[in-house]
Amino acid sequence: MRPFWRSFWASIFAYIVLSAFVVLIINVVIFSLAGTLIESKEFKISKNSYLEMNLDFNIQERSGIETSNNLQNPISKSYGIHEVISILEKAENDEEIKGIVLKISKVNMGLSTIDNLRNALKDFKKSGKFIVGYEENFSLGAYYLSSVSENLYLYPEGMIDFRGLGSELMFFKKAIDKLDLDVQIIRGKENKFKGAVEPFMYEKMSSENRIQIQNLLDDVWLNMTNNIKESRNISLEKLNLIADSIYSYNAIGCQHQNLVDGLIYEDQLDSIIRMKMKIDEDQDFHKVSFKKYLQNNSVKTPLVFGKEIVNKTGNIAIVYAVGDIISGESNNGSMGSKTIVKAVNKAKNDSSIKAVVLRVNSPGGSALASDVIWRSIEKTKEVKPVIVSMGDVAASGGYYISCGADRIFAEPNTITGSIGVFGMIPNFGKMMENKIGITFDRVETNEHAAFSMFGELDKKELSTFQKGVDEIYDTFISKVANGRDGLKKSDVHQIAKGRVWSGKEALNIQLIDEIGTLNSAIIYAANKVGINEDGIQIIQFPKVKNDELLELLSSIEFQSKSQNEISELIKNINNKFNKSVKSSVGKDKFQTIFPFEIRIF
């Protein structure tokens, strides 16, 4: 009997603990929901208010809920850059909002996204409202964004990380050799700029890859410094001298070089804000978190065009093609060909939709999935215009799905091109045998029936794979030539070979038609079908379905988001390795993917 009662009371105790835990979770959810509702109900902008923007939230191509295995911040809400811009436009016309104070120490966005936000802040400033910037330290990206301020201040013991742009690539060749791992790599004809495979081939960059990265960085840096020159009235020569000499390593050097207007403590900022608002010492003013302002207005203002805001119906469809390209359904930041084709077909078959804008922000991925999406665009063009708007990156497969559009818009810092193909076939056989003593043998009815990742390709298999890659590359450049009026197939090959280009460079070589934003593409599409700007109604695809519980949990603030340098390093290594190798273990053998990533922090 004793074992029975022991089990009985243990079960009862476990049940009580579990029930208490469930009740606790339910209460947290209920009270959080109640708090959210009460907070949103009470949200009101007082007289003499300003917005404080510190970018303590993620800005992506579209708004949504993001989950991760980061225990410090497992659930977070990201906001779409175009939604953020719409809210800035609302603030511009909000009589109670007198200005913006930027407190941005670091940014984590793509190049074009930063420019979009910076241009929106410039437009806000043109309305006559003030923008003041302040921080203890500025990263390069944060300084570039904050330099739009009419007055920019730095903590007296702070600094600005103004040293120019650099790109560092990780190479696995020595590790592969030490592990006795063999990676057989196949690139399309003369695809010497297709650098995605170089970490598995070399111990450092090839001359071709070094040239294209250098040219891209130089072009982006020139664009950044030109914008800083305009805002801060500092010559390009002096900006480069500051970067080369690292004059900004302390606050006095930053002020001496005119990178900031003054050195102040944070408590001195209040008097500057009062002066900007033109109010006396005895008058109150109010700080409003930009994130809270965004949260309370974004539902009402998802994307504004013309006089109406439309979610469920519209005459211009935006189809978001965002993330790596994979076959099947979209998931985990990747766009699936099945999901995108379904979205494109919905826009094609809806008679109330007169034109489609394909918003592309993708480094590419599966060659097969890219072709499937390309075909859906071609069929849609037979019914209504398709206009492409490129974001931070529309390269390789991202360009593949774009090349047939009626018109292509890109931004100055958009990374595009990378027209090329590669295949990677890892051979784990030697490593398994030498390191842990596992060997493989095979029986097959035909000569190549048992091809696997545990044996080396023979000459016939290797030549077959090479032929397949060359055929896909030939198809790629043929479709680019067919889609781009004025370019012959031979012309495309000369500017292809896997090489990447900035948006400005792509315009010069006819890979795009016009420099412009998503708004530019939408207005062009509307004009093409006879819709004036006030009559534009936007509908977005694919539809995003956020879980209401996750939406609620994402509003809960987690106390600690900091990470030490070691964990940050491990995280970066893991991300780089995953991005490099995922194409080799994916479903599709051949890949059209962009070789590296550039982000400014």
C-alpha positions in Angstrom: 0.0 0.0 0.0 2.8 2.4 0.7 4.0 2.7 -2.9 0.4 3.3 -4.0 -0.1 6.3 -1.5 3.4 7.6 -2.4 2.4 7.7 -6.1 -1.0 9.0 -5.3 0.2 12.0 -3.2 3.0 12.7 -5.8 0.3 12.8 -8.5 -1.9 15.1 -6.5 1.0 17.4 -5.8 2.0 17.5 -9.5 -1.6 18.3 -10.4 -1.8 21.2 -7.9 1.5 22.6 -9.1 0.5 22.3 -12.8 -2.9 23.9 -12.1 -1.3 26.8 -10.2 1.1 27.3 -13.1 -1.8 27.3 -15.7 -3.8 29.8 -13.5 -0.8 32.0 -13.2 -0.3 32.1 -17.0 -4.0 32.8 -17.6 -3.8 35.7 -15.1 -0.7 37.1 -16.7 -2.4 37.0 -20.1 -5.7 38.5 -18.7 -4.0 41.3 -16.8 -1.6 42.1 -19.6 -4.6 42.2 -22.0 -6.5 44.5 -19.6 -3.4 46.7 -19.1 -3.0 46.9 -22.9 -6.6 47.9 -23.4 -6.6 50.4 -20.6 -3.3 51.9 -21.9 -4.5 52.2 -25.4 -7.8 53.7 -24.2 -6.0 56.3 -22.1 -3.4 57.1 -24.8 -3.6 60.8 -25.5 -1.2 63.4 -26.7 -0.9 66.4 -24.4 -0.2 69.9 -25.5 3.5 70.7 -26.1 4.6 67.1 -26.7 7.6 65.7 -28.6 8.4 62.2 -29.8 11.5 60.5 -28.5 12.8 57.9 -31.0 15.4 55.4 -29.9 14.6 52.5 -32.3 14.1 50.0 -29.4 12.1 47.8 -31.8 12.8 45.9 -35.0 12.1 47.6 -38.4 11.6 45.1 -41.2 9.9 45.1 -44.7 6.5 44.3 -43.2 5.0 44.4 -39.7 4.6 41.1 -37.8 5.4 39.0 -34.8 8.9 37.5 -34.6 9.8 34.5 -32.4 13.2 33.3 -31.6 15.1 30.9 -29.2 16.5 34.0 -27.4 15.3 33.6 -23.8 15.9 37.2 -23.1 13.5 38.3 -25.9 11.6 35.3 -27.3 8.7 37.2 -28.8 8.9 40.6 -30.4 6.8 42.8 -32.7 8.5 44.2 -35.8 7.2 47.2 -37.7 7.3 47.7 -41.4 9.5 50.5 -42.6 6.6 51.9 -44.8 4.3 51.8 -41.7 6.9 53.7 -39.7 7.1 56.3 -42.5 3.3 56.7 -42.5 3.3 57.3 -38.8 6.0 60.0 -39.2 3.8 61.6 -41.8 0.9 61.5 -39.3 3.2 63.1 -36.6 4.1 65.8 -39.1 0.5 66.8 -39.3 -0.3 66.2 -35.6 -0.6 69.7 -34.0 0.3 68.4 -30.5 3.6 67.0 -31.7 6.2 69.8 -31.9 9.2 67.8 -32.9 11.4 64.7 -32.5 14.3 63.9 -30.3 16.5 61.2 -31.7 18.3 59.0 -29.2 19.8 56.4 -31.4 23.1 54.7 -30.4 22.9 51.8 -32.8 20.8 50.6 -35.8 20.3 47.2 -37.4 18.8 47.8 -40.8 19.6 47.3 -44.4 21.1 50.2 -46.4 18.0 51.2 -48.2 15.8 50.9 -45.1 18.1 53.4 -43.3 17.9 55.8 -46.2 14.0 55.5 -46.3 13.8 56.4 -42.6 16.4 59.2 -43.0 14.5 60.7 -45.9 11.2 60.5 -43.9 12.9 62.4 -41.1 14.1 65.0 -43.6 10.5 65.5 -44.8 9.4 65.8 -41.2 12.0 68.6 -40.6 10.8 70.4 -43.8 7.4 70.8 -42.1 9.0 73.3 -39.7 9.1 71.0 -36.7 12.4 70.4 -35.0 14.6 67.4 -34.9 17.3 67.2 -32.2 19.7 64.3 -31.9 21.5 63.2 -28.7 23.5 60.2 -27.5 26.3 59.1 -25.3 28.0 57.2 -28.2 27.0 56.9 -31.9 27.7 53.9 -34.1 28.3 54.8 -37.8 24.8 53.9 -38.8 23.3 55.7 -35.9 25.3 58.8 -36.7 24.3 58.7 -40.4 20.7 58.5 -39.4 20.9 61.2 -36.7 22.9 63.6 -38.9 19.6 64.6 -40.4 19.0 66.5 -37.1 19.1 70.3 -37.2 21.1 70.1 -34.0 23.1 67.2 -32.9 24.7 66.7 -29.4 27.1 64.3 -27.8 27.8 63.3 -24.3 31.1 65.1 -23.1 32.9 61.8 -22.6 31.3 60.1 -25.7 32.5 59.2 -29.2 31.4 58.5 -32.7 32.5 55.4 -34.5 33.2 57.2 -37.8 35.8 55.0 -39.6 34.2 54.2 -42.9 32.7 51.0 -44.2 34.3 47.5 -44.1 33.2 44.0 -44.9 34.7 40.9 -43.3 34.0 37.4 -44.8 34.5 34.1 -43.0 36.3 31.3 -44.8 35.9 27.6 -43.8 38.5 26.0 -46.2 41.1 25.2 -43.6 38.5 23.8 -41.2 37.1 21.7 -44.1 40.5 20.3 -44.8 41.2 19.5 -41.1 37.9 17.7 -40.9 38.6 15.7 -44.1 35.4 17.1 -45.5 35.2 17.5 -49.3 32.9 20.1 -50.9 32.5 19.8 -54.6 31.5 23.1 -56.1 30.0 23.9 -59.5 29.6 27.4 -60.8 27.9 28.6 -64.0 29.9 29.5 -67.1 32.5 32.2 -66.1 30.6 32.9 -62.9 33.8 34.1 -61.2 32.1 36.8 -59.2 29.7 34.3 -57.6 31.3 34.6 -54.2 28.7 32.6 -52.2 30.9 29.4 -52.6 34.3 31.0 -51.9 34.3 30.3 -48.2 34.4 26.6 -49.1 37.0 27.0 -51.8 39.6 29.5 -50.6 41.2 30.9 -47.5 40.6 34.5 -48.6 38.7 36.5 -51.2 39.3 36.0 -54.9 40.4 39.2 -56.7 37.0 39.3 -58.5 35.1 39.1 -55.2 37.4 41.7 -53.6 36.8 44.1 -56.5 33.0 43.8 -56.4 32.8 44.2 -52.7 35.2 47.2 -52.8 33.2 48.9 -55.5 30.0 48.3 -53.7 31.3 49.7 -50.4 32.8 52.7 -52.2 29.5 53.5 -53.8 27.5 53.1 -50.6 30.1 55.2 -48.7 29.9 58.0 -51.3 26.1 58.1 -51.0 26.4 58.2 -47.2 29.0 60.9 -47.1 27.2 63.0 -49.6 24.1 63.0 -47.4 26.1 63.8 -44.3 27.8 66.6 -46.3 24.4 68.1 -47.1 23.2 67.9 -43.5 26.4 68.9 -41.6 28.0 71.1 -44.2 31.2 69.2 -44.1 33.2 68.5 -47.4 33.7 65.0 -48.7 37.5 65.5 -48.4 37.1 66.4 -44.7 34.8 63.5 -44.0 37.2 61.0 -45.4 40.1 62.7 -43.5 38.1 62.3 -40.3 37.5 58.6 -41.0 41.1 57.9 -42.0 42.5 59.8 -39.0 39.9 58.5 -36.5 39.5 62.1 -35.2 36.1 61.1 -33.7 37.5 58.7 -31.1 36.6 61.3 -28.4 33.9 64.0 -27.9 36.2 66.9 -28.3 37.5 65.7 -31.6 33.9 65.2 -32.8 33.0 68.7 -31.9 36.2 70.1 -33.4 35.5 68.4 -36.7 31.9 69.7 -36.7 30.4 66.2 -36.5 28.2 67.5 -33.6 27.0 70.9 -32.5 27.8 70.6 -28.9 28.8 68.5 -25.9 26.1 68.3 -23.2 24.8 66.1 -20.4 21.4 64.6 -20.8 19.8 66.8 -18.1 20.8 69.8 -20.2 18.7 68.5 -23.1 15.5 69.8 -21.5 16.5 73.5 -21.9 17.2 72.9 -25.6 13.8 71.3 -26.1 12.1 74.2 -24.3 14.0 76.6 -26.6 12.9 74.6 -29.7 9.3 74.6 -28.5 9.5 78.3 -27.6 8.0 77.8 -24.1 9.0 79.3 -20.7 10.6 77.5 -17.8 7.3 77.4 -15.9 5.4 75.7 -18.8 5.2 71.9 -19.0 6.2 69.8 -22.0 5.7 66.1 -22.5 7.8 63.3 -23.9 6.0 60.6 -26.0 7.7 57.4 -26.9 7.8 57.0 -30.7 7.2 53.2 -30.2 4.0 53.9 -28.2 2.9 56.5 -30.7 3.5 53.9 -33.4 1.6 51.2 -31.5 -1.4 53.4 -31.0 -1.6 54.6 -34.6 -0.3 51.8 -36.7 -3.6 49.8 -36.7 -5.4 52.9 -37.9 -2.7 53.8 -40.4 -1.3 50.6 -42.0 -0.2 52.2 -45.3 -1.7 55.6 -46.4 -2.3 56.6 -50.0 -4.7 59.1 -51.3 -7.7 59.9 -49.2 -8.6 56.4 -48.0 -6.9 53.6 -46.0 -7.9 50.1 -47.4 -7.0 46.7 -46.0 -9.4 44.2 -47.5 -10.0 45.7 -50.9 -7.9 47.9 -53.2 -7.0 48.8 -56.8 -3.2 48.5 -56.4 -1.8 45.3 -54.9 1.5 45.1 -53.2 2.9 41.5 -53.2 5.8 41.3 -50.7 8.5 38.9 -51.9 10.8 39.0 -48.8 13.5 36.6 -47.6 15.4 33.6 -49.1 13.7 31.9 -51.9 12.6 28.3 -51.2 10.2 25.8 -52.8 6.8 25.2 -51.1 5.3 27.4 -48.4 6.9 30.5 -46.8 8.4 30.0 -43.3 10.9 31.4 -40.9 11.8 34.5 -42.9 11.9 32.7 -46.2 9.5 33.2 -49.1 8.1 30.0 -50.5 7.4 29.8 -54.2 3.9 28.3 -53.5 3.0 31.1 -51.1 4.2 33.9 -53.5 2.6 32.3 -56.6 -0.7 32.0 -54.7 -0.5 35.7 -53.7 0.4 36.8 -57.3 -2.5 34.8 -58.7 -5.0 36.3 -56.2 -3.9 39.8 -57.4 -4.1 38.7 -61.0 -7.6 37.2 -60.8 -9.1 40.0 -58.8 -10.8 42.3 -61.3 -10.9 45.2 -58.8 -7.0 45.2 -58.7 -5.7 47.1 -61.7 -1.9 46.7 -61.2 0.5 44.7 -59.1 3.6 46.1 -57.4 6.1 43.3 -56.5 8.1 44.5 -53.5 11.4 42.4 -53.6 13.8 42.2 -50.7 15.6 39.0 -51.2 19.2 37.7 -51.7 17.8 34.8 -53.8 17.9 31.1 -53.1 16.5 28.1 -55.0 16.8 28.4 -58.8 13.8 26.2 -59.3 11.6 28.2 -56.9 12.8 31.5 -58.5 11.7 30.2 -61.9 8.3 29.2 -60.6 7.7 32.7 -59.2 9.0 34.2 -62.5 6.4 32.3 -64.4 3.6 33.6 -62.3 4.8 37.2 -62.9 4.9 36.5 -66.7 1.3 35.2 -66.6 0.1 38.2 -64.6 1.7 40.6 -67.0 -0.7 39.3 -69.7 -3.6 40.6 -67.6 -2.4 43.7 -65.8 0.9 45.7 -65.3 3.5 44.3 -62.9 5.9 46.9 -61.4 8.9 45.8 -59.3 10.1 47.9 -56.3 13.5 46.7 -54.9 14.4 47.2 -51.2 17.7 46.5 -49.4 18.6 43.7 -51.7 17.1 42.1 -54.9 20.0 40.0 -56.0 20.5 36.6 -57.8 17.2 34.8 -57.4 15.7 38.2 -56.2 16.7 39.7 -59.5 15.5 36.5 -61.4 11.9 37.0 -60.2 12.1 40.8 -61.0 13.7 40.8 -64.5 10.5 40.4 -66.5 8.5 43.2 -64.9 7.1 46.0 -66.9 9.2 48.5 -65.0 11.8 48.1 -62.2 12.5 50.6 -59.5 15.5 50.4 -57.1 16.9 52.6 -54.5 20.5 54.1 -54.7 21.8 51.6 -52.1 19.8 48.6 -53.3 22.1 45.6 -53.8 21.1 43.9 -57.0 22.5 41.8 -59.9 24.4 38.7 -58.9 23.1 37.0 -62.0 24.7 33.6 -61.6 24.2 30.0 -60.5 26.1 27.5 -58.4 25.7 24.1 -56.9 27.4 22.6 -53.8 27.7 18.8 -53.1 29.3 18.0 -49.8 31.1 14.6 -49.4 31.1 13.4 -45.8 32.4 9.9 -46.5 36.1 10.6 -45.9 35.4 12.5 -42.7 33.1 9.8 -41.3 35.7 7.1 -42.1 38.8 9.0 -40.7 37.2 10.7 -37.7 34.8 8.1 -36.3 35.3 4.9 -38.3 32.1 4.8 -40.3 32.3 3.5 -43.8 29.7 3.1 -46.6 29.2 0.6 -49.4 26.6 0.4 -52.0 24.7 -1.8 -54.4 23.0 -0.4 -57.4 21.1 -1.5 -60.5 22.5 1.3 -62.6 25.8 3.1 -62.6 24.7 6.3 -60.8 21.7 5.0 -58.9 23.2 5.3 -55.4 24.6 8.8 -55.6 24.8 10.3 -52.1 26.7 12.8 -49.9 29.0 10.0 -48.7 30.9 9.5 -51.9 32.8 11.6 -54.4 31.2 12.5 -57.7 32.8 10.6 -60.7 33.6 12.4 -63.9 30.2 11.6 -65.5 28.3 12.8 -62.5 30.4 16.0 -62.2 30.0 16.8 -65.9 26.2 16.2 -65.6 25.9 18.6 -62.7 28.1 21.2 -64.5 25.9 21.0 -67.5 22.8 21.5 -65.4 24.3 24.6 -63.7 25.3 26.0 -67.1 21.9 25.4 -68.6 20.2 27.3 -65.6 22.6 30.1 -66.0 21.9 30.3 -69.8 18.1 30.3 -69.0 18.7 33.1 -66.4 20.5 35.5 -68.7 18.1 34.7 -71.6 15.2 35.7 -69.4 17.0 38.9 -68.3 17.6 39.7 -72.0 13.9 39.1 -72.8 12.7 41.2 -69.9 15.1 44.1 -70.4 14.5 46.0 -73.6 17.7 47.0 -75.3 19.9 44.3 -73.7 21.0 41.3 -75.8 21.9 38.0 -74.2 25.6 38.6 -74.8 25.3 42.0 -73.1 23.7 40.4 -70.1 26.4 37.8 -69.8 29.1 40.6 -69.7 27.4 42.3 -66.7 26.3 39.1 -65.1 28.9 36.3 -64.1 27.5 36.6 -60.6 28.6 40.2 -60.1 26.7 42.5 -57.7 25.8 46.1 -58.4 24.4 49.0 -56.4 21.1 50.5 -57.5 22.8 53.5 -59.1 25.2 51.2 -61.0 22.3 49.0 -62.1 20.6 52.0 -63.6 23.7 52.7 -65.7 23.9 49.2 -67.1 20.1 48.9 -67.7 19.3 46.3 -65.1 16.7 48.6 -63.7 14.6 51.5 -65.1 14.5 54.1 -62.4 15.8 55.1 -59.0 12.8 55.4 -56.7 11.1 54.1 -53.5 8.1 51.8 -53.0 5.9 54.9 -53.2 7.4 55.8 -56.6 6.5 52.4 -57.9 3.0 52.5 -56.6 2.4 56.0 -58.1 3.8 54.8 -61.4 1.6 51.7 -61.4 -1.5 53.8 -60.7 -0.7 56.3 -63.5 -0.2 53.5 -65.9 -3.8 52.3 -65.3 -5.3 55.7 -65.1 -5.7 56.0 -61.3 -4.8 59.4 -59.8 -2.8 59.6 -56.6 -5.9 60.4 -54.5 -7.7 57.4 -55.8 -5.0 54.8 -54.9 -6.3 52.1 -52.6 -3.7 49.5 -51.4 -4.2 45.9 -50.7 -1.3 43.8 -49.5 -0.3 40.1 -50.2 0.4 37.5 -48.9 -1.9 38.1 -46.0 -0.2 38.1 -42.6 -2.1 36.2 -39.9 -0.7 37.0 -36.5 -1.6 34.9 -33.5 -3.5 37.1 -31.0 -1.8 35.6 -28.0 1.7 36.2 -29.6 0.6 39.7 -30.5 -0.2 40.3 -26.8 2.9 38.7 -25.5 5.0 40.8 -27.9 3.9 43.9 -26.1 5.4 42.7 -22.8 8.7 44.4 -22.2 11.6 42.0 -21.1 14.0 43.6 -18.7 17.3 42.4 -20.1 18.2 42.4 -23.7 22.0 42.7 -23.3 24.5 40.0 -24.3 28.1 39.7 -23.6 30.7 39.8 -26.3 31.4 36.1 -26.4 27.7 35.1 -26.8 27.4 37.8 -29.5 30.4 36.4 -31.3 29.1 32.9 -31.2 25.7 34.1 -32.5 27.4 35.9 -35.4 29.5 32.9 -36.3 26.4 30.7 -36.2 24.5 33.0 -38.4 27.2 33.3 -41.0 27.8 29.6 -41.1 24.1 28.8 -41.4 23.7 31.4 -44.2 26.7 29.9 -46.0 25.8 26.2 -45.8 22.0 26.1 -45.9 22.0 26.1 -49.7 24.1 23.0 -49.8 21.7 21.0 -47.6 18.5 22.5 -49.0 15.8 20.7 -51.1 17.0 22.2 -54.4 20.4 21.3 -55.9 21.1 24.6 -57.7 21.1 28.0 -56.1 20.9 31.6 -57.3 21.8 33.4 -54.1 23.6 36.6 -53.2 27.2 36.0 -51.8 27.3 38.3 -48.8 25.3 40.7 -46.6 26.0 44.3 -45.8 24.3 45.9 -42.8 25.3 49.1 -41.1 25.0 49.2 -37.3 
